[in-house]
């Protein structure tokens, strides 16, 4: 559905994107994961046609995206990082204004406003001014404002920044349901747990380049180890460092050890040794690899560095 071919975007002082190529399938929930300044927002602005690439091209359904192609831009909904709402207007008044910009008939617009407000649990606050809303409520309202024209593609640029856990979960549930109904979603984030929870595929971007692409399981296969054993650091476990080192590489952190399993590692053998030496099982946890670990492996730094 979406084809990004060798896209580069240069600004006077920086190259924000450097030869990015991606294909995103129809009805996919695609995550773009990377730290602040990696190029995520620049790519989103190119997808909307707000910015033009320095080189390369972007097409949606075979039509090239640019500022002048209004027909293809009508197929897109965009949820920006910065809130695009008017504090002195009510929730309903904000949505009515955005709906009129899309040229929606009054009756249809009213129906969609009520439907969307109920979907994000804001219907009871529809008459209240936006300035009385919490940050999470504003985020939810900002999101449905982008969906009044029923776009086939929704671009979400870090839509959960600064929101409370309840609003975050409401946003997750709403987007998951929307995707299940057939909307293609591109979701940028620097929270790896969001990408793992929501997305069918993930592209990891850093310094304007895509450095890894695939499903979570495919990306995890790029790591040189399958799992990490986390061991609490206390007087008892400190006595048995040599035992843990028999099973792989032992890294020492402030409050725990991390054991990277060696070749032929069997968890049953580790627990047998733990039992032999009288240690408690509660001090040992098996951790599955994460996208954070993959980012650290690929770049040598943590996602939020």
HUVEN-V402500 format. One record per backbone hydrogen bond with DSSP energy under -0.5 kcal/mol. NH is the residue of the N-H (numbers start at 1). CO is the residue of the C=O. If there is no record, write none. Layout:
nh=NH co=CO
nh=NH co=CO
This chain:
nh=2 co=24
nh=3 co=59
nh=4 co=2
nh=4 co=22
nh=5 co=3
nh=5 co=57
nh=6 co=4
nh=7 co=20
nh=8 co=55
nh=9 co=17
nh=11 co=14
nh=14 co=11
nh=16 co=9
nh=16 co=14
nh=17 co=9
nh=18 co=208
nh=20 co=7
nh=22 co=4
nh=24 co=2
nh=28 co=25
nh=30 co=28
nh=30 co=185
nh=31 co=201
nh=32 co=187
nh=33 co=31
nh=33 co=203
nh=34 co=189
nh=38 co=35
nh=43 co=39
nh=44 co=40
nh=45 co=41
nh=46 co=42
nh=47 co=43
nh=48 co=44
nh=49 co=46
nh=50 co=45
nh=51 co=45
nh=54 co=8
nh=55 co=8
nh=57 co=5
nh=59 co=3
nh=60 co=63
nh=61 co=1
nh=63 co=60
nh=65 co=58
nh=69 co=66
nh=70 co=68
nh=73 co=69
nh=74 co=70
nh=75 co=72
nh=76 co=73
nh=77 co=153
nh=79 co=155
nh=80 co=78
nh=85 co=83
nh=87 co=85
nh=89 co=86
nh=91 co=125
nh=91 co=128
nh=92 co=126
nh=94 co=90
nh=95 co=91
nh=96 co=92
nh=97 co=93
nh=98 co=94
nh=99 co=95
nh=100 co=96
nh=101 co=97
nh=102 co=98
nh=103 co=100
nh=104 co=99
nh=109 co=105
nh=110 co=106
nh=111 co=107
nh=112 co=108
nh=113 co=109
nh=114 co=110
nh=115 co=111
nh=116 co=112
nh=117 co=113
nh=118 co=114
nh=119 co=115
nh=120 co=116
nh=121 co=118
nh=122 co=117
nh=123 co=117
nh=125 co=122
nh=126 co=123
nh=128 co=125
nh=130 co=89
nh=131 co=87
nh=132 co=129
nh=133 co=130
nh=138 co=134
nh=139 co=135
nh=140 co=136
nh=141 co=137
nh=142 co=138
nh=143 co=139
nh=144 co=140
nh=145 co=141
nh=146 co=142
nh=146 co=143
nh=147 co=144
nh=148 co=145
nh=150 co=147
nh=152 co=75
nh=153 co=75
nh=154 co=184
nh=155 co=77
nh=156 co=154
nh=156 co=186
nh=157 co=79
nh=157 co=155
nh=158 co=156
nh=158 co=188
nh=161 co=158
nh=163 co=160
nh=168 co=164
nh=169 co=165
nh=170 co=166
nh=171 co=167
nh=172 co=168
nh=173 co=169
nh=174 co=170
nh=175 co=171
nh=176 co=172
nh=177 co=173
nh=178 co=174
nh=179 co=175
nh=180 co=176
nh=181 co=177
nh=182 co=179
nh=183 co=178
nh=184 co=152
nh=185 co=28
nh=186 co=154
nh=187 co=30
nh=188 co=156
nh=189 co=32
nh=192 co=190
nh=194 co=191
nh=195 co=191
nh=196 co=192
nh=197 co=193
nh=198 co=194
nh=199 co=195
nh=200 co=29
nh=201 co=29
nh=202 co=214
nh=203 co=31
nh=204 co=212
nh=205 co=33
nh=205 co=203
nh=206 co=209
nh=208 co=38
nh=209 co=206
nh=211 co=204
nh=211 co=209
nh=212 co=204
nh=214 co=202
nh=219 co=215
nh=220 co=216
nh=221 co=217
nh=222 co=219
nh=223 co=220
nh=228 co=287
nh=229 co=259
nh=230 co=228
nh=230 co=285
nh=231 co=229
nh=231 co=257
nh=232 co=283
nh=233 co=255
nh=234 co=232
nh=238 co=234
nh=239 co=235
nh=239 co=236
nh=240 co=237
nh=241 co=238
nh=244 co=240
nh=245 co=241
nh=246 co=242
nh=246 co=243
nh=247 co=244
nh=248 co=245
nh=249 co=260
nh=250 co=248
nh=251 co=249
nh=251 co=258
nh=253 co=251
nh=253 co=256
nh=257 co=231
nh=258 co=251
nh=259 co=229
nh=260 co=249
nh=260 co=258
nh=261 co=227
nh=261 co=259
nh=262 co=247
nh=265 co=262
nh=269 co=266
nh=270 co=266
nh=271 co=267
nh=272 co=268
nh=273 co=269
nh=274 co=270
nh=275 co=271
nh=276 co=272
nh=277 co=273
nh=278 co=275
nh=279 co=274
nh=283 co=280
nh=284 co=281
nh=285 co=230
nh=287 co=228
nh=287 co=285
nh=289 co=226
nh=294 co=290
nh=295 co=291
nh=296 co=292
nh=297 co=293
nh=298 co=294
nh=299 co=295
nh=300 co=296
nh=305 co=302
